[in-house]
């Protein structure tokens, strides 16, 4: 196999690109904002232009393939995006074939971002040596990449691991982009916890978060850290809510699959000791079994998504 491979990690707020040589070494990176207003054609048309711009001389004949990890329900065999919770206009779209046509017939591999991250961390990162592993990106959304018997498990239709959309409180809570109220994501993902905070502020609760961010509408997840460190009651409430539902999510995965290695990636890791010791404590309170369960942090840093996406190409 010769030529270049491009790995693309699509998130709810940003899209990261990596240009890899034939030995899968990263030789260039790009980052673009993810435009939530775009539909599938516009979004993947923009991806095609970025891919061309990353290739030396724009020469598509040097492209071995493009791998893309999406925060979406994807029919892997068809290369079809069913829906995308955080980029809601990207749905009902044959993305793989569309992008391949834009790139002169280049090979395109399209999969869920949790699947891509699982491949990367199992092959090259924190999951090495484990026969079974769950890769759990915790960021704008939540999902799982499932490794069973050293192989990625995709399920019957290719979108296994959309575990953040497990229903925790049927019909109660905020409406998620999946179309349901009460899924785990709606209670504790990075994007949804901000909505809870804004609702609490709208109901009259006081917090330093409005001062830190400038306004309620400007609050981002990273502002919670500063407010929490100043003993802000609302920030503490937010972290406790996140820990509660993250622990419920992880325990349900554990008792369903009996996989003992969880590898975490994603932006919520930046909350560090404010959040994850609470998650572990609550998980252990639910788990009345003496067998070891490992909580590990992704080792590939900010590159795990693009490495995983490139790994989809083979």
N, C-alpha and C positions, 0 to 999 in steps of 0.2 A: 504494500500500500504506500503510495507516494502522494505528494501534494499536501495541501493545507486542509485542516479541519477547523470549523468555527463552531464553538459552543455558545449558546445563548440562554441566559437565565432570565425569564420574564417574571417580574414581580408586580404587585399592585401599584407601586409608585415608581419603580425604576426597572430598566432592562439593561443587563450587563452582557457584554460580548467578549469572548476570548478567541484569539487567533492562535492555533496550535500547529506545530510542525509535525512531521510524519512520526516522530517518537512521542507525541503528545506533550511536548514542552510548550509552555505558554510563551509566545513571542510578542504579543500585543494585546492590549485591552481597550475597550471602549465602554462608555456608559451613556444611556439616554433616559430621559424621563418617560414613563409609561403614560400615554395619553388615554385617560379613561373614556374620553368622548369618541374615540375611534371605533369603527366596526372592524370586522375581520379583514376585509380587503385593504382598508386604509392602514391598519396596523401592520399587516404582513407585507404590504407594499413598502412601508418605511423600513422594515427589517431587511428587505431585499436590497434597498439602496445602501444601507449601512454595511451589509455583507460585501457588496461590490467595492465599497470604499476602503474596506480593510485589506483586500487582496492586493498584493503588489501589482501595480499597473492595472488593477481592476480586471485581471485576467481570470475569467471563470473556468478556463481549462485547467487551472492549477488547483481547483477546489475539489478535495476528496469528498467532502460532504458537510452538511450542517445539522447539528443536533440542537433541539430546542426543548427546554423544560418550561412548562406553562402551569400556572395555578388554576387548572381547569379540570373538568370532567372530559376525558379524552377517550374516544374509541380508538385504541392503539392500532388495530389492524387496518382501519380505514383512514387513519390520519385525520380524524374528524373531531373538531371541538364541539362538544355538546353544550356546555355553558361554562362561564368563568365568573366566579362570585365577585371578585374585586374589579374586574374589567367587564362590566355586564353587557356591553355591546358586542363582545367577541363571543359569539355563540352560533350554533347551527351552521358550521363553516368547515369546509374541506381544506384545512390550512396546509397540510403537507403537500398536496398536489398543486395548490395555488402557488406556494412559494417555490416549489421545484420548477414550475413553468416560468416564473419570474427569473430564475437562475439558470436558464438554458438547460433544464433537465437534470440539474445536479441532484445528488442523493440528499434527501431530507428525512431525518428521524424526529418524530414529534412524540413527546410523552409528558406526563404529569411531572411537575417540578420535584415533588417528593420522591418519585421513582428515580429521577436523575440524580438527586442528592444521595439517595441510598446506594446507588451504584458507585458513586465517587467515594463515599466514606467507607463502604465495605471493601472496596478494592485497594484504596490508597490511604485511608484515614483511620478514624477511631474504631471502626468495626472490624478491622483486620483480625483474623483468628477466630471470629465468632461464626459458627455455622448458620445461626439464625440471628437476625438483627432487625430492629425497627429504627428507621431514621425519621425523626420528628422535627421538621422545620416549624419554628414558632415565631411568627412575625405578623404581617398584616393579616394573615390567616393561619390556620393550623392544618397539617395533614400528616400522613405517614407513608414512608416507603418501606415495603415489607420484603425482607430477604428471608427465604425459607430454603434450607438445604443448599446454601451458597448461590441460590438463584433468585432473581427478582420475581416476585409474585404479582401478576397484573390482574388476576381474576377473570371472570367470564367475558367481560366486555372491554377490559383494559383500563378501568378507572378504579381499581382497588386502592385503598388507603385514604379515601376522602373522609377520614375518621373525625375530622373537626366538625363535620356536619352530623355527627351522632346527636340524637335528640336527648337533651338532659332535662328540659322542663317543657313538655309538650304544650304548645300554644301560648306560652308565657315568655315575656322578655321582648327584646328588640327583634325586628325583622331582619334576617340575614339575606345576603345576595343569593343564597341557595333557594330562597322562596319560603323558608320555614321560620317560625319563631321558636326560640328555645334550644337551638343547637348549641354545642359547646362553644363554637367560634363566637356566637352572638353574646356570650358572657365574658370572654377572656382574651380574645385576640387583640393584637395591637390596635387595629382600626376600631374595633367595637368597644374596647374599654374607654377610648376617648369619647365615644358617643354617650356612654353611660355617665361619664364625668360631666359632659355638657348638659345632660338632662338633670343631673343633681344640682348643678349650678342654676339652671333654669327654674328649678323648684325652690330656689332661695338659699341653698347651702353655701357657706362661705369657704373660701380656699385661697391660698397664695398662688395657685396655678394661674389665675387670671392676671396677676401681676407679673409672674415669671414669663408667661407667653405673650402678654400684651392685651389679650382678650380671650374670652371663652372659645371663640371660633378659631383662634390661632393655636390652641393647645395641641401638642404632639406627644407621642408616647414618651419621648426622652425627657420632657418637662416633668414627668411624674417623679423621676429620680431626685431632682433637686427639691421638689416639694416634699417628698417622703423624707429626705435627709433633714428637713427643717421641722419634722414631726407634724406635718400638715395632716389633719384628721381625714380629709377627703382623699388625699393621696394614699394614706394607709388603708383606707377602706377599699380603694381601687385595687391595690396590691393583694389584699386579703381575698377579694373576689376572684382575681385572676388565679391565685394559688389554689383556691377551693376547686374551681372548675378544671384547671389543668390537672390536678391530682385525680379527680373523678375520671377524666378522659384517659389518663395513662393507666390507671388501675383497671378500667374496663378493657383496654387493649391487652393488658397483661393476663387477665383471667380468660379472655377470649382466645388468645393465641399462644399463651404460655411461652413467650419469647422474653429472655431475661436481659437483653442488651438494648437499651435505649440510647440513641445518639442524637443530641440536640444541636440544631443549627438555627440561624435566623436572628433577626434584630432584637427579639426580647431577651436574648442572652446578655445584652448590654445592661439589663436591670440587675444582673449579678446576684450578690448576696441579699439583696432586698427581696427577691422573689423565689429563687430556686431552692434555698434551704427550706422555705415554707412548703413548697410543692413536695419535696422529698419527705418532710415530716408527715404531711397529710397522707401521702401515698403509703408510707409505712404503717400509719394508723389503720388504713383499710386492709393492708396486706397481712394476714395472720399466718404467714407461711415462713419457715426459716430458710428456705433456699435463697441464695444471693440473687439480687437484681441490681444490675449495673446502670447507673446514670452517667453517661459520658458526654463530653463536649466535642463537637465536630473539630477535627484537626486541620482541615484544609482552609480555614479562615474564610475570607471573603471570596475565595475562588472556587468553593465547593460546588456552586451552582453551574458555573461554566465548565468545570471539569466533568461533572456529572452529565451535562448536556453533550459535551464532546464524546463521552464514553458511549452514548447511545448509538453513535455512528459505527462503533466497533473498532 
